Amino acid sequence: MTYFIIAAHIALALVSVYFIFKMKFQPILYALAILLNIVMIAGVVMSVWHMPVGSEMMKVGMAGFVLGGVLFIWKGLKNNTGGILKYHLILGVIILVQLALVQFGPEKFLRLEMLLNYPLVGVAGTIILKEDYVHEGEKNLLIVYAFSGLIFIVNDVLQLMI
């Protein structure tokens, strides 16, 4: 189980690095969110290996999720269509609620935080499949969030099977 978590996070970090170089740093906020996600992934791997820097890297990396959540809420409210993009708004709220539960919620809410990965993957996948994004940076961040949520879903299912 531990090897799966490590391998999946390393794969996600490699994909994130590829996305950053593919974007050529034009949409800088999306690139920053992906870069901070890489820091969080490194923190997760170091925490699994019980290295002392892991928890600090995870906290710094969570700023990428906060930035991503705010970007999607902003995109949901302020966009070229003049209306509200409900999937972007829902995704941003899910990300921020999930982080609030992890950081500030009581211990009994951690299961709820894990269950929020299911709608996170569904909403991010819906935005990707509908091609409801403006540029490559937004699409790449959606893929990173969907893959990250999928890792936790698979981990959750594997824990139920054991």
N, C-alpha and C positions, 0 to 999 in steps of 0.2 A: 504494500500500500504506500509506504514511504517513497519507494522508488518511482511509483507512478506520479506522485505529487511533484517530485523533483524533476522527472523527465518532462512532464507536461508544462511546468513553469519554465524550464529551460527552452522548450520549443516555443512557448509564447514569447519569451524574451527575444529569441532569434527572429521570429516573425515581426515583432515590434521594431527591431533594429532595421529590418528590411523595409518596413513601411516608412520609417523616418527618412531613409536615403531615397526612397522612391518619390516622396513628396517634395524633395529638394528644398525643404524648410520654407516654402512659400506661406502656407497657412500656419504661422508660428505658434498660435495657441494650441492647435490640435497636435502639432509636433511636440510641444512642451508637455501636454497631457500624456502622450504616448511615452515620452522619455521618463517622466515621473512614474509611469506604470512599470517601466523596466526596473527602476530603483525599488519599487515595491516587490516585484517578482524576485529580485536578488535578495531582498529582506526575508521573503517567505522561504526561499531555499536555505538561507543562512540560519533561519529559525529552526527549520527541520533538522539541520545539522548541529543545532544547539550552540551556534556561534554568538558571542555577546552583541555584535553590531546589528543582528537581524531585526530586532524589534524597533530600533531607531530608524533603520532603512524603511521598514514597513510604514512607520508613521509619516516619514517624509514622502514616501511614494503615494500615500493616500491623498496627498494634495492633488495628484493627477486625477484621481477619481472625483474629487470636489470640483476641480476645474472642468472636467468633462461633464459632470452633472449640471453645472452652471451654464456651460456652453450649449447643452441641449435644451435647457429651459429657455435660455435667451433665443435660441434658434426657433423654438416652438412659438414664442411670443412675437419676435421681430424677424420677419422674413419677407421675401419678395412677393409672396402671394397676397399679403395684406390680411390674411386670416390667421387662425391659430393652427399650428401643426400639432395635432393631438398626440401622435406617437412620440414625437421629440419631447414634448412636455411630460408625458407619462414616463419616458425613459429617464429624463433628468430627475424627476421626483423619486423614482425607484432607487436610483443611484444614491441620492442624498439621504433618503430615509434609511437605506441599508448602512451607509457610513455612520449615520447618527446612532443607529442601534448598536453597531459595533463599538463605537467610542464612548457613548454616554448611557446606553441602555443597561438595564440590570441583566444579570447572568441568564435569567429565564427567557429573555428575548433573543438569545443567540440562535435558537432554532428558527425563529421567525426570520432572522436575517439570512439564514441559509436558504429558507424557502423562497425568499425574494429573488434568488438566482433564476428560478423558473420563469417568472414574467420578464425578467431582465433579458434573458436569451430570446424569449418570444417576441418582445417588442423590438429589440435590436435586429433580429432576423426579419421582422416585418418591414422595417425601414429599409434594410438592405435589399430585400426581394422586390419591394415596390420602387426601388431606385429613387427614393425620396430624399436624396442628399444632394448638396450643391457641388462639392468638390471632393477630390481624392482624400484629403485629410479627414474629412468627416466620415467618409466610408471606412477608412482604415481604423479610426477610433471605434467605430461601431463593431468592426470585426474583432478588434482586441477585446472589447467588453463582452461580446457574445462568446468568444472563445474562453475568456476568463470565467464567465458564469458557467459555461459548459464543463470546465475542469472541476468546479465545485459540485456540479450536479452529478457527474460521474463518480467523484469521490464519495458523495452522499449515498449514492446507490450501492457502491462497493462496500461501504460500511454497514448498510442494511443487510447485505448478503452474507457478511461474516458473522 
